């Protein structure tokens, strides 16, 4: 997202939490996390064109060793996922100004 002009309209919201150490719980949650109901509140005015997803991975039980692909964290090897809320117009630049 660092190369795409955008304005965040809300604070980040946790979409799903998976514990890879507990395979029983992990297997039970895999089908339920795809489109969970999530309440998002706008923190500024604007038009929403897309949702941006990223992940945070805790590598130790204390949570002190993490990898985070959120915008602005300096993790350039992993990008964010973007889900457009409307189909782009034919011939339009997908990531034009917001």
N, C-alpha and C positions, 0 to 999 in steps of 0.2 A: 504494500500500500504506500510505501515511501515514494514511489515514482508516479502515483496516480493522484491527481488533485481530488480532495474529498474533505468533507466536514462531518465529524461524528455527531450524530443527533441524540445519542444516549450513552450512558455508561455501559461497560461490558456486563453481560449477564451469563451466569454459568448455565450451559446447556445440558451437559451430562457429566457425571463423575464415574469413572470406571476404576476398579481396583484390580490390577493385573495379578496380584498375589493370591486373590481368592477366585479361582477358576469357576467355582459353582455359581457365585453371584455374577461374575462376568458373563457367563453363558446365558443366564436368565435375563440379563439387562440388554443384551445386544439387539434384540428385536424391538425393544421399547424406546430406544433413544433416538431413532431416526427423525421423527417429527413430534417431539414432546410439546405439550402446550407450555409456552413461556410468555410471561408478562414482561413487556418492555415499556418503560416510560421515557418519553422524550425529555431531554434536558435543555434543548434549544429548538427554536423554530427552524423549519426547513422541509424539503421534500425528500423522502427516502426512496432511493433507487435500487439499493442492494443491501444484503446482509453480509457481513464479513465474519468469517469463522477462523479461529486459531486454537492452538492447544498449549497446555502447560503440562509438563511431565516431571513428577517428583521422583528422583532416583534413589532417595533414601527415606527411611521412616521419619526422620526428624524434619524433612521438608527443606533442608538447607542446601541441597544440591538439586537444581532445577534446570530444565531446558524449556524455553518459552518462545513460541513463534509469533507472539503478539506484535502488532505494529509498534515500531519505535524501540524495540528491545535490543537491537543490534544483531539479532539472529538472522543473518542473510542467507544461510543455507536452507532454511525452511520458509516458505512463503505462506501467506494466508489464503484461505479459500473464499471465493466470492459467489454469492447466489443472487442473481438479478431478481428484482421483484416484478419487473415488467419486461416483456420482450423488446429488444432494441428495434428501432425503425430500420427498414431495409436501407443499407448503405451508410448508416450512421456509425460513427466511432463509438465503440462500446464504452471506453473509459474516458469520455470527454468531460468537460467541466461540470461540476455538480451545481 
